Amino acid sequence: MSAQFLDTPISYLKGIGPLKAEVLQKELGIFTFKDLLTYYPFRYIDRTKIQRISEITEDMPFVQLRGQITAMNVLGDKRTKRLIVTFKDDNGTIDLIWFKGQQWMQEKLKTQTEYIVFGRPTLFNRRFNMAHPEIEPLNEQNLAQRSAFQAVYYSTELLKTKGLDSEGLRKLNRNLVTQLNDKKLDENLSEELLSDFKLISKTEALKHIHFPDNALDLQKAKYRLKFEELFYVQLKLLKQNKVREQTVRGFVFNKVGFNFNEFYTKYLPFELTNAQKRVVKEIRVDVGSGKQMSRLLQGDVGSGKTLVAVLSMLLAIDNNFQTCLMAPTEILANQHFATITELLAPLNLKIALLTGSSKPKERRKIHEQLLSGELNILLGTHALIEDVVKFQNLGLVIIDEQHRFGVAQRAKLRDKNVNPPHILIMTATPIPRTLAMTLYGDLDTSIIDEMPPGRKPIKTVHYMESQRLRLIGFMKEQIALGRQIYVVYPLIKESEKLDYQNLQQGYDNLIIDFPIPQYQISVVHGKLSAQQKDFEMQRFVKGETQIMVATTVIEVGVNIPNASVMVIESAERFGLSQLHQLRGRVGRGAEQSYCILMTSYKLGAESKLRMETMVRTNDGFEISEVDLKLRGPGDIDGTMQSGVLDLKIADLARDGQILQLARTAAQSILNEDANLEMEKNKVLLQNLNVQGKARPSWSKIA
């Protein structure tokens, strides 16, 4: 069947007029038959079992009953009017209640007639009832339909007012799927893929995803549709990578020169871990290959990514290229500037910092030195992508915490040179494997999975309010030992005023427990100017204050080895990834460090799991996997890029195995036929070209 059928406007489907079509378009984005067929159920109810009324328990979400109506009564006044129907099977009774449409239901229902009833049971005054259940007379046809899994669809309040609740959507799909019985949809996977992975046809998959006859049919339909969805995501990403390799030439860094060797042999602050050595080697191969490098560098907090970045910069400089590093915040940019300047001081390289706070005179000087080639390394924030910033010969771009930048912002760095520079993207936010394959599937990936020697694992504990005195005592013990402490309050985007009040109240309480002048406290929050934040940070860095009270502005970019305690207030209001990032602000020195999670007494199941996970493990990748299952990929990516994870049926938290199979299949096909020109792959190229939503490509920034 041609695409013409699938492209048919939804208003042409039986049961939908212009009004319903308009609501479907507005609420669910359903414009065509294809849109409805691919609006998949989010769960299924097993309608194969009929329970007895005596078997009903409070924990049953839905039950299906078979029996007779023995009585019908309308009770209450005009405002509280309700129809109560007594429904009986061979060993019990239950009340069926309608608060709306009582007259219509009373006319429709008959006593001494057998019905199938389906709904959610509720216990009231020790008796079960069911409000607004589905009810149909028992006959051979609906009994046959009930011997299957019933799909449940997400709806909206507006749709429900138009009769398009889950049941209404199911009826529409029944009308549409019925038309597939004597037709066959065009296949969008090759015969080879269908055979190799034992996939059912597209037509069968769409029938069974909406109306499965049994659990096996449903399993096969889900597998087919998930594989197809993930396969095309991977095929697109990997093909983009192939195109980039074939068409984009990179600068060749063909020598390891004086700066790299001098620093490596004389000035390394500590010996590289095996993981760092491996990553440096991967980068050296990339930049020497003649291909333009686009590499994602993952490493947990404190794993030594900055040192790898410095060595990469030295490779560029030794080959007569300039390099830059862009960070998302001024705090982080300043931290990088301080660290890199100190590391490279013996080499007499020219390094500059450019941020929104840079003065006009500094900016002019930096612009001149960039153009003349005098400046080797430029560090900064979004200020780096301003049009006025021009390099003489930019060879390497490093982007730190890339998820905090928009695609357009990153892309501007590409235009800083006639030929695209090499790109190294760094993140200290561990990315689950399935998410990395999907978000960054067109990038080469390096992982630093070792911590530098001598680092002690941070001890994490979970305290509630009843243990606050214990916390205060512990903080005083640590300060007496010469240590410093962070106390972090949550940042509520919706209410900066409330953030400030939270922090201010916390500060006032700390003043009581840690009175001045015996103790000194720094305060850092979003209402301070950049200069004020820097002043407070410097007081803490110099050891002039023992406690820093802050919002999450210190999440990244703070490296103070003497800070050994991180207290996170209202920890239940943070996500796992953010808790892990904050914990990584301590543990930078040789002393034992601690992270204390303070919460209220009342915690939901997810909050408890987050606290338990933080206490149990320091492994960022394990934490990221739990986070993915709890929050889903959209929330974890944070600044979600449009269309990247617009998955209709696949679930990255649960479908990792299918994703790996799909990626392997796509890679194998492209290795044999990079441009998808072979006859057997033409269907793949055709469907790849008509994929509706363009997904941002990290390779495009290069």
N, C-alpha and C positions, 0 to 999 in steps of 0.2 A: 504494500500500500504506500502510495506516495506521501510526500510531506504535506500534500494538499489537505489530506484528511486531518492530520495533526494540527495544521494551521487554521482549521475552521474556527471562526469566532464562537465563543462559549454560548452566546445568545441563541445559537442554532440547535442547542441540545434540548431534548424533550425535558420539560419541567423547569426551564429557565426562560423568563421573559426579559425584556429590556431592563426592568428595575432590578431584578436579582443579578443580572449580568453586571450592571453598574456597581452593585455592592461587592460582588466577588472581585471585580477589578480593583476597587478601592481598598478593600480589607486584606485580600490575600494575593493580589497581583496575578489573578487567574483571568487571562484574556482569551485563551484558546483551549481546544481539546487537549493538546499536549500539556498545557499548564495544569489542567485538572488531573490528568493521568499521573503527572509527576508531583502532585500534592499528596505525599505519602502519609499513611496513618502513623501516629506516634506510638501506639501500642495496640494490643489485641486482647479481646476477652474470649476465653474458652467457652463457647456456647454448646459444647458437646455434652456437658453435664447438667442434669436437672437435680437440684437439691430438694430435700424435704424441708418443710418449715421447721421441724424440730432440730434440724442440723445447723440452723443459722447461728452464727456467733458474731460478736461485736467487731472482730477484726476482718470480716469479709467485706471487701470493697463493693462487690456486686454479687447478686445471686439470681438464678433462674429457677422459676417454680412452675409447677403444673397442677392445676386444680380448678375449682369452681367458685363462682361468686354465690354466697348464700344470703347476703343482705346489702342494701344500699341506703344510706341516710345522709341528708343534708342538714348540717348543724351550724349554729352561730347566726349572728345578725348580718346585715349587709356588708359591714366592714370586715367581719371575721368569718364569713361564709366559707364552708368547705364541704366537699363530698367525701364521705368515709365509706369505703367498700370493704366488707368482710370477705376475705379470700381463704378458702379451706382446701387442704389436700387430705390424704388419708390419715394423717397423724398430727395435724396442727392447724392453727389459724393465724392470720396476719392482717393488719389493717392497711389498705391501699388508700392514699389520701391525695385529693386534688384541690388546690387552693384557687386554681383558675380553670375556666372552661367546664365548670361543674355540670351545667345543663346539657352541654353537648356530650360529655362523657356519660351522663345518666341515660341519655337517649340511645347511645351507642351500645352500652353494656347490658347484658341479660343475665339473669340468675339461672342456675341449673344448666349452665353452658360451660364446657371446658375451655380454659384459656392457658396460654403461655404468658407468664409475667416475668419481666426482667427489670432490675433496678438495684438501688443501694439501700440496704437495710439500716434502720436507725432504732436504737433502744430508747423508749420513753415510758416512764412509769412501769418498768419491768416487762414491757410488752413491745415486740418488734412491729414497726410500721415501715411503709415505703412510700415516699412522696413522688408523685408524677412518674410512675413506672411506665415502661413500654408494655403494652398489653395487646395480644392478638388472639382471636379464636384459634383453637387447636385444630389443625388439619394436616394432611399429608405433606402439602407444599411447605408450610412454615416449619414443620418438624424436620424436613430434609434440609432446609436452610440453616436450622439451628445445629445441625451436625457439622459445624464448621467453626473456624475462628472469626470473630466479628471485629472488624477494623474500627478503631476510634480515631477521630480526626480533631485537631485543634480548630476551634471556632472562636468567634468574637461575640460580644453582646449585640452589636448591630446585626450581624449575620443571624443570630438566634431569633431576633424579632422578625426576620423575613423567612423563618422556617428552615434556615440553613445551619442548624446545630449539627452535631456529629452524625445523627441519624439522617438529617436532610442531605448532608454531603455524601453520605454512603449511598443514598438513593440515586443521586446524580451520577455517581460513579457506576452504579449498577446499570443505569441507562446507557452510559458510554461504553462500559466493558462488554455489554451484550453485543454491541456492534463489532467487537473484535472476534466474535465466535466464528464468523464466516469470512474473516479477512486476515491478512498477515502484514504486520508492520515491516518496513524495510529494516534490515539488520544494520547496526552501526559498529559491530565488531567483526573482525575477519573470521573466516571459517577455521583458520588455524588456532586462533585464541579460543573460540568456542570449544573446539575439540581438545586442546591441550589442558584447559582448565575445567572441562566438563560443565560448561555453562548452558543453561536452558536458553531458549530463544527470547528475544525482546518481547514478543507478543505474550508468550506464556508468563514471563516475569511480571508484566504489568497486570495481567489477569489475576495472578496468584498473590500479588502484593496487596491487592484490595479485597479479594475474595478467595482466600486459601481454603482448600477442601480439608487439609490436614496439616500437621506440624511440618512434615517433610516438604510439602509444596511451598510453605511459607519460608522455610530455611533456604531452599533453592532459589526462590525469587529474591530474597534479601541478598544472598551471596552474589547473584548475577548483577543486580543493580548497584551494589556497593563496589564490586570489582570494576564495573564499567565507569562509574563516577571517578574513582581514584586513579584508574588507568589513564583517563584523559587528562587529569591534573598532572600526573607524572610525565606523560608523553609531551605535553606542552612545555613543562619546565625543562626537561632533558633536551628537547629539540632546540629550545632557545639557547641552551648551553652549547650545543653542537654548532649552531649558527654563529654564535659569538666566537667560538674557537676557530671556525673556518674563515670568518670575515674580518674580525678585529685583531689587528696586530698590536702586540705590546712592546714596550721598550725592553731592550735586552740589557739586564744588569749582568755583564759577563765577567766581572771581576770582584773578588773579595779583597778590598784594598786596605790602606793604612788605618783608617778610622775604625773599621770593623775589627781588624786584627789587634790593634793597639788596645781597644776597649775590652775585647774578649780575653786577651792574655794578661792584662794588667789591672783592669779597673772593675771587673765584674764584682758586685757586692757579695755574691755567693755563687757557688757552682750551680750551673743549670741542672734542673731535674731532667730525667730521661725524657719526660713528656715535653718539656720545653725544647730540648735538643731535637726531638722528632719534628716538632712544629717548625722550628727554624729551618730545618733541612727541607721540609715541604715547601716553605716559602721561597727558599733559595732556588729550588727546582723550578717553581712557577716563574719567578722573575727572570730566570736565565733561559727560558724555553722559547722566547719569541712570541708567546701567547700572552694576552692580557690577563693578569691575575684577578680573579674575583673570589675571595676566600673568606669564609666565616670562621672566626676564632672564638670558640667557646671555652670558658674556664671559670671555675667557681671563684667566689670572692677570695682574694689573697693568693691565687694560684700562680701569679707571676706573668700575667698577660702584658703588663706594661714593659717588662724587660724584653719580651719577644718583639713588641712594637719598636722599642729603641734599636734593637739589632737590625730590624727590617729597615728603619730609617737610615742607619749607617750604610747598609748595602746601597741604598739609593744615592746617598751623598758620595760614596766612593766611586759611583758611576756618573758623577757630575749632574745629578738631578736634585731638585728641591723636594721637600716632603712636608705634609701638613697633617695635623690631627684635629678632628672636630669633636667636641664634647657637648652634651646637652645643657649643662649648667655652668655658670661662672665658677661656682665652688669647685666643680670637677676640673674645669679648664685650668684654674689656678693651681689645683693640686698636681695636675700633670706637668704644668710649667715648673713648679718647685722641684718635683721629683726628677724630671728629665734634665733640667738645668744642673742640678747637683750631680747626677750620674755622669753627664758629659762635660763637666767643667774642665777636666784635664786635656780635652781635645781642642779647645779654643774654637768651637763651632759657634756660628751666629744663630741664636734662638730668640724668638719673640713671641709675645702673647697678645692676641687681639680679641677683645670682647666688647660688649655694649658699653662697658665702663671706661674703655680706653679713651684718652683725651685726644682732641683733634691733632695736636702736635705729634703725639706718639703715632697716631694713625698715618699721618703724612710720611713720617720717617719709615714706617713699616712698608708702606706702598712703594716708596722709592727703592728700598733695599730688596724688596721682592723682584721688582722689574730689573734691577741691575744684576741680580743673581747673588748679591752679597749675603742675603739671608738664606740659611740652610734649612731651618725648621721653623714652621709657623704653627703655633697651638692656639686654639680659640673655640668660640661658640658659633652660633649662627652668623656672627659677623664675618666669618670666612667666606660665606657664599655671596656677599654683597658684590654687585657688578664692578665696583671700583677696585676690588682686590684682584690683582693680576700677577701671575707668576712669570718668571723668565722661562723656567723649564721644570714644570711639576711632574714628577715621576711616580710618586706614591701618595695615596690618600688613605688615611686611617680614620675610621668612624667608630667612636666609642659609644656603647649603649645605643645602638642604631635604632632600636624600636621607638626611641623618643623623637625621632625626626620623621618628617613626612617624605614620601617618595620624591616630590618635586624639590624639596630642600637638598636631598642627597644628590639628585640629578644635576643640580647646578655646579657641583664640583667637577663634573665631567667636562664642563665648558671652560675650565681654567687652563686647558692646554689644547693645542690643535689635535694631537693624538691623545687618546684616553690614557690616563695614568693607571697604574696598578691599584687595586682596591683591597684593603684589608678591613673587614668589619669585625669589631670585637663586642662581645657581650659577657657580662658577669651574671646574667640571668640564665641559669641552666634551662635549656629548651628540651622538652621531651622529644624522644627520637622520632615519633610519628609526626609531631608538629614541625620539627626541623626539616623532615623530608618533604613536607608540603609547603611550608612558608619559604624555605630556602633551598628547595630541591634543585635549583639551577646554579647553586654555588658549591664550590668545593669546601669541605668542612674539616677543620682541625679542632681537636679537643685536648686541652691540658687537664689531665685527670690525676695529677699528683700535686701535693702541696710541698712547698720548699721545706728542707730538713729543719728540724728543731721546733716546728710549729706544734703546739699542743692543741688537741681538739677542745673546742669551747664547750663548757658544761652548761647545759640548759635546764632550767627548772621552771615549774609552773606554780605560781602563788595566787591565792585569792585574798580578798580584803582582810580576812581574819589573821593573815600572816604578815600584815604590813609592818608591825613592830619588829618582826624578825628581819624583814628587808632593811629597815632603817639601821638596825644593829650591824647587819652585814656590810652595808655601805660604809658605815663609820670605821669598821675594821679594815676595809680595803683602803680608805683614805689614809688611815694611820700607817699603812704599809707603803704610802707614797703613790698609790694608784689614783687614776681618774675615772669618772663615771659619766655615762650618757643617761639621760632620762628623756624618753621620746613619747610624745603624745600624738594621737592619730590626726590626720588631716582630712577634714570633711569638706569636699569640694563645694558642696551646696551652701556651706555656711562658714565663711572665713571668720566672721564675728565669733561664732561658737568655738572655732579652733582656738582663737586667741584667748577666749574666756577659759577654755579647758586648760590651756598652757599656763595662763596667768594664775588660775586657782592652784594648779600644781606647784607653781613657783612659790606662791604665798605659803602653801603647806610646808614646802621644803625649808623655807626660811625659818619656820618654827623649829623644825627638827635639826637644821644645820645653821645655827645662828651666825651672822656676821659679827665680828671680823674673823672668828675662828675658822669659818669656812667661806670660800668665795664661789659664786655661781655665775656662769655665763648663760645668756638667753639668746636663742636664735630662732626666728620665725619669719613667715612670709611678709609681714608688714614692715620689716626693717629694710633699709636701703642696702645696696650691695656693699657700700663702705662700712655700714654699721655691722652687717653680718661678718665681714672680713675682720673687723676690729674684735668682735666677740670670739670669733674662731681663733684669732692669733693669741688672745689671752689664754685660751684653753691649750693651744699648741705649746705655748711657752711655759705652761704649768702654773700660770698665775691664778687660775681657777681650778677647783677640784671637780666641779659638777657642771655639765652642760645640759640645760633644759632646752629641748628643741622639738619642732615638728619634723616631718619627714624630709625637710630640706637637707638633712645630713645623711640621707639614704645612700647617696653615692658621693665619692670624692673626698672622704675624710680618712686620713691615714695617720693615726696617732698611736704609736706603739705602747705608750704608757697608759692608755685607756684600756682598762681590763674588765669593766662591767658595763653591760647594756641592759637598762631597765626599760621595758616596753609597756607603757600604761595602756589599759583598755585593749589588750592584745587581740581580743576576739574581733575587733573592728578592722584588723589588717588581714590581707590575703597571705597565703603561705609564702609566695615569692617575695613579698615585701618584708615579711618577718625574717626570712633567710638573709635578705640583703642587709637589713639593719643589724642582724647578729654579726655579719661579716665586718662591721666597723670595729669590732674588738678582735682580740686574738692575733694582733699584728706584732706583738713583742714576744719575748721569751717566757714571760710569766703566765701562769694559768689564768684564763679569762672565763667570764661567766655571762650568760644571757638569762635574764629573769623576766618571765611573761606574767604580767599582772592582769587578772580578769575579774569580772563580777562573778557572783555565785551561780547565776542562771546562765547556762550555756546550752545552745542547741547541739544536735548531734554533729553537725559539720564543724562547729567551733571546737568541740571536744576533740574531734579527729585532727584538726589543725594543731592544737596544743600538744596532743600525744605524738604527732609526727615530728614536731620540732624538738620535743624532749628526747625522742628515740634516736634521731639520726642527724648528722651534720652533712650528709651527702646531698648536694644540691640537685643532682639529677633524680634521685629517689623522691625528693620533695616535689620536684616539678611534675613527676608522674602522678603523685597524689593530687596535686593542684589541678592538673588537667582533668582528672576524674571528677573533682569537686565542682570546678567552675566552668569547664568547657573551654575549647580553644579560643573562642572570640574574646572572652574576658582576659585570658592569660596573655594574649598578644597585646592587650592594652589598647594601643592606638591602632585598632584594627584597620588594616588596609582593605579598601573596598574590593569585594569579590574574591579575596584570597581564599577564604574558607567558606564560600557560599555553597556548602555541601547540603544536599537535600536528604540524603539517606545514610551516608557513611558517617561513622563516629570515630574520630581519631583517638579517643580514650579507650575504645574497645576493639577497633578494627585494624590494629597494627599489623597483624599477620596478613590480612588481605592487602593492605597498603604495600607491604614488602613484596608480595607476589606481583602486584600491579606494577611496581617500580622496576622489578627485575624483568618483567615481560617487556615493558616499554624500552628499557635499556638494551635488551637483546635485539629487539626489532630495529632500533636506531643504529646499533653496531653493524647490522647487516645492510641496512638501507637508510642511511642518514637523512635523505630527503623524501622518504616514503614514496618512491617512484615505482617500485615493483608492483605488478598487477595485484598481488594478494593484499597489498597495503593501501591501495587506492581508497578503499572505504574508510580507512583510518585518517588519511589526509583530508578527505572530503569532510568528515565529521569534525576533525580538528579545526578546520577553517571556518566552520559555521558555529563553533562554540559561542554562545551568546555573550557571555560576560568576560571581558578581558581581565586577566589577573595580573597585577603588578609584578614586574620581574626585577629582582635585585640586579641581575646582570645588565639591565638597561642603564643603570647608573654609571656604568663604565663604558 
